Amino acid sequence: MGRVAVVTGGTRGIGRAVSLTLARSGCRVYAIYARSRKAASALQEEASREGLDLACVRADLTDADQVARCVDAVRSGTDHVDIIVHSAASGVHREAMELTHRHLAFTFETNVFAIHRLLTALVPLMPSGGRIVGLTSAGATRVSRYYAAVGSSKGALESLFRHLAWEMAPRGVTVNLVSPGMVLTEAIEAFPDGERRVEEALSRTPTGRLTTPEEVAAVVSFLCSEAASQIIGETIVVDGGKGLQA
């Protein structure tokens, strides 16, 4: 109760579920988004109906000036930030040898550099007991067709967060990652073979269903709790057992 949370990609998909879950737990939430005003308005309306303390802030975190404005918007409403969740993600879905430097630069800017830029600005406001959580994927350590750009960026994100975890722990701040299995969000539509991926994921998941955004958000919320204070630099997998198979 009374904590302040910043959620990147906080108005759609998993990020939206995280924003609502943290707000319902009593946090003041700043949901950061880059493009869809429609999604932001829908989230804001739902939060208002429930009486939640949630504000949507538009900012393209790949743009230094917009990051500065985003930080100013957060600072204008609070003098501390207790939770930062990095759910924003994007990227180019092509085979590795079809990727250009521009493709990789765009993907890494969104998935890795943006959160580092935001953390540099907001971590000085984070007291002991702070929580930083990143959303990653199995593609960070495994091969998946058309996933070379995003997968390599997620691998970089995981490495960055492990180093941050080691550095931040003495301050009483935990840093961890959550790796969902396939979750039915708009992100699936970006894949050339999205329908096949869903069918394959279902066939390989022992629970017989895909993970929901709300289930991922619940794990993120746990990592933000006092009960998770000794979980440092870990990647928590939430995939219904899909990753158990060789």
Buried (B, 14 or more C-beta within 10 A) or exposed (E): EEBBBBBBBBBBBBBBBBBBBBBBBEBBBBBBBBEBEEBBEBBBEBBEEEEBBBBBBBBBBBBEEBBEBBBEBBBEEBEEBBBBBBBBBBBBBBEBEEBEEEBBEBBBBBBBBBBEBBBEBBBEBBEEBBBBBBBBBBBBBEEBBBBBBBBBBBBBBBEBBBEBBEEBBEEEBBBBBBBBBBBBBEBBEEBEEBEEBBEEBBEBBEEEEBBBBBBBBBBBBBBBEEEBEEBBBBBBBBBBEBBEEE
